């Protein structure tokens, strides 16, 4: 668990710096479901194989109830948070690609 980074990109750099001297090229990546693919690709571009382990979040539950995505369209604090996360990821992908951090 690292505590010095402020962004996903900084976290990926720190993780790579931790693993490299140890000769580790594989790690378990625990992060939120909405950030998993971006974080995994960022590590894989650094030559680190990822075993994804999506963290359970109150707002992104792993249950049959979460399959009812349409409930996120009904105004609620959960719907607002999910919308914010979706918009964040929609902006993060092009930004990370423009920086050369992702394909």
Residue frames as qw, qx, qy, qz and C-alpha x, y, z in Angstrom:
[[0.000, 0.891, 0.453, 0.000, 0.00, 0.00, 0.00],
 [0.453, 0.114, 0.011, 0.884, 1.60, 3.25, -1.10],
 [0.118, -0.809, -0.489, 0.305, 0.60, 6.68, 0.19],
 [0.300, -0.447, 0.143, 0.831, 2.70, 9.22, -1.72],
 [0.135, 0.206, 0.633, 0.734, 0.72, 9.49, -4.97],
 [0.282, 0.349, 0.316, -0.836, -2.20, 11.78, -5.75],
 [0.648, 0.412, -0.201, -0.608, -3.33, 10.42, -9.12],
 [0.967, 0.106, 0.225, -0.060, -3.66, 7.05, -10.83],
 [0.670, 0.656, -0.250, 0.240, -0.67, 7.88, -13.03],
 [0.077, -0.714, 0.573, -0.396, 1.48, 8.69, -9.99],
 [0.805, -0.279, 0.445, -0.276, 0.34, 5.46, -8.34],
 [0.936, 0.349, 0.021, 0.046, 1.40, 3.47, -11.39],
 [0.409, 0.730, -0.425, 0.344, 4.85, 5.09, -11.36],
 [0.388, -0.593, 0.576, -0.408, 5.31, 4.35, -7.64],
 [0.934, -0.046, 0.301, -0.189, 4.17, 0.74, -8.04],
 [0.817, 0.523, -0.169, 0.176, 6.63, 0.25, -10.91],
 [0.137, 0.733, -0.519, 0.418, 9.45, 1.76, -8.78],
 [0.651, -0.431, 0.510, -0.361, 8.60, -0.61, -5.92],
 [0.958, 0.123, 0.239, -0.100, 8.46, -3.75, -8.10],
 [0.627, 0.715, -0.298, 0.083, 11.43, -3.09, -10.40],
 [0.000, -0.677, 0.689, -0.258, 14.28, -3.44, -7.85],
 [0.670, -0.200, 0.644, -0.310, 12.72, -6.65, -6.58],
 [0.018, 0.204, -0.871, -0.447, 12.59, -8.11, -10.07],
 [0.371, 0.406, 0.777, -0.306, 8.84, -8.53, -9.85],
 [0.098, 0.066, -0.517, -0.848, 6.98, -8.27, -13.15],
 [0.395, -0.418, -0.725, -0.378, 3.57, -9.32, -11.89],
 [0.050, -0.026, 0.566, -0.823, 1.24, -7.92, -9.27],
 [0.044, -0.609, -0.791, 0.022, -2.29, -8.08, -7.96],
 [0.020, 0.212, 0.088, 0.973, -4.02, -4.83, -8.80],
 [0.124, -0.594, -0.755, 0.248, -6.73, -3.84, -6.38],
 [0.020, 0.093, -0.036, -0.995, -8.72, -0.80, -7.44],
 [0.509, 0.372, 0.402, -0.664, -12.26, 0.30, -8.10],
 [0.639, 0.357, 0.668, 0.137, -14.14, -1.40, -10.94],
 [0.400, 0.895, 0.180, -0.074, -14.38, 1.83, -12.91],
 [0.007, 0.883, -0.442, -0.157, -10.59, 2.42, -12.85],
 [0.818, -0.222, 0.519, 0.112, -9.45, -1.17, -13.31],
 [0.792, 0.469, 0.281, 0.270, -8.93, -1.27, -17.08],
 [0.245, 0.925, -0.155, 0.247, -7.09, 2.09, -17.19],
 [0.443, -0.741, 0.497, -0.084, -4.82, 1.18, -14.26],
 [0.872, -0.048, 0.470, 0.126, -4.16, -2.33, -15.61],
 [0.694, 0.651, 0.124, 0.281, -3.21, -1.02, -19.04],
 [0.004, -0.937, 0.290, -0.196, -0.94, 1.59, -17.46],
 [0.616, -0.549, 0.565, 0.009, 0.96, -1.11, -15.56],
 [0.866, 0.225, 0.416, 0.164, 1.09, -3.47, -18.52],
 [0.486, 0.846, -0.056, 0.214, 2.68, -0.70, -20.61],
 [0.184, -0.817, 0.517, -0.175, 5.42, -0.66, -17.97],
 [0.510, 0.326, -0.796, -0.002, 5.98, -4.41, -18.44],
 [0.225, -0.138, 0.787, -0.558, 4.07, -5.44, -15.34],
 [0.366, -0.254, -0.826, -0.347, 1.53, -8.27, -15.64],
 [0.354, -0.217, 0.327, -0.849, -1.63, -7.61, -13.70],
 [0.226, -0.336, -0.914, 0.012, -3.96, -9.93, -11.84],
 [0.239, -0.415, -0.083, -0.874, -7.05, -7.73, -11.42],
 [0.284, -0.392, -0.808, 0.336, -8.90, -7.73, -8.12],
 [0.132, -0.588, -0.259, -0.754, -11.74, -5.22, -8.23],
 [0.065, -0.025, -0.640, 0.765, -12.32, -3.57, -4.89],
 [0.143, -0.642, -0.744, -0.113, -15.84, -3.65, -3.60],
 [0.046, 0.096, -0.133, 0.985, -17.27, -0.20, -3.16],
 [0.227, 0.431, 0.665, -0.566, -20.50, 0.88, -1.52],
 [0.405, 0.597, 0.000, -0.692, -21.43, 2.82, -4.63],
 [0.551, 0.413, -0.619, -0.378, -20.37, 0.06, -7.05],
 [0.675, -0.279, 0.604, -0.319, -21.68, -3.06, -5.27],
 [0.242, 0.234, -0.892, -0.301, -21.04, -6.58, -6.50],
 [0.390, 0.200, 0.789, -0.430, -24.53, -7.96, -6.29],
 [0.250, 0.447, 0.787, 0.343, -27.44, -8.88, -8.48],
 [0.028, 0.866, 0.366, -0.340, -28.91, -5.48, -7.55],
 [0.173, -0.625, 0.328, 0.687, -26.01, -3.79, -9.38],
 [0.315, 0.156, 0.787, 0.508, -27.16, -5.48, -12.59],
 [0.134, 0.811, 0.569, 0.009, -30.16, -3.17, -12.58],
 [0.420, -0.021, 0.089, 0.903, -28.12, -0.30, -14.06],
 [0.061, -0.617, -0.450, -0.643, -31.28, 1.61, -14.94],
 [0.489, -0.751, -0.410, 0.170, -31.73, 2.38, -11.21],
 [0.495, -0.298, 0.004, 0.816, -28.71, 4.69, -11.53],
 [0.105, 0.395, 0.418, 0.811, -30.83, 6.88, -13.81],
 [0.386, -0.781, -0.463, -0.162, -33.29, 7.65, -11.01],
 [0.068, 0.751, -0.292, 0.588, -32.10, 10.74, -9.11],
 [0.831, -0.540, -0.117, 0.060, -30.22, 9.62, -6.01],
 [0.269, -0.844, 0.447, 0.127, -26.85, 10.14, -4.36],
 [0.712, -0.134, 0.639, 0.257, -25.69, 6.80, -5.79],
 [0.618, 0.650, 0.387, 0.215, -26.74, 7.80, -9.32],
 [0.086, 0.986, -0.140, 0.008, -24.92, 11.14, -8.97],
 [0.473, -0.643, 0.575, 0.181, -21.73, 9.43, -7.83],
 [0.730, 0.160, 0.612, 0.259, -21.86, 6.82, -10.58],
 [0.463, 0.850, 0.215, 0.131, -22.44, 9.58, -13.15],
 [0.134, -0.928, 0.336, 0.086, -19.44, 11.50, -11.80],
 [0.616, -0.377, 0.653, 0.230, -17.25, 8.40, -12.01],
 [0.692, 0.453, 0.517, 0.220, -18.38, 7.63, -15.56],
 [0.289, 0.953, 0.025, 0.084, -17.69, 11.21, -16.68],
 [0.366, -0.789, 0.470, 0.153, -14.29, 11.15, -14.94],
 [0.685, -0.104, 0.664, 0.283, -13.27, 7.97, -16.75],
 [0.582, 0.703, 0.378, 0.158, -14.58, 9.34, -20.05],
 [0.120, 0.974, -0.186, 0.053, -12.22, 12.30, -19.64],
 [0.556, -0.629, 0.525, 0.136, -9.32, 10.30, -18.15],
 [0.826, 0.171, 0.479, 0.242, -8.92, 7.89, -21.07],
 [0.541, 0.776, 0.109, 0.305, -8.30, 10.55, -23.77],
 [0.173, -0.930, 0.304, -0.108, -6.05, 12.51, -21.41],
 [0.714, -0.430, 0.534, 0.142, -3.94, 9.47, -20.56],
 [0.785, 0.383, 0.386, 0.298, -3.70, 8.59, -24.26],
 [0.303, 0.928, -0.021, 0.217, -2.66, 12.15, -25.16],
 [0.343, -0.824, 0.449, -0.047, 0.16, 11.85, -22.61],
 [0.548, 0.459, -0.697, -0.063, 1.29, 8.53, -24.11],
 [0.343, -0.336, 0.759, -0.440, 0.47, 6.61, -20.93],
 [0.673, 0.217, 0.669, -0.231, -2.09, 4.39, -22.67],
 [0.301, 0.084, 0.738, 0.599, -2.63, 3.10, -26.21]]
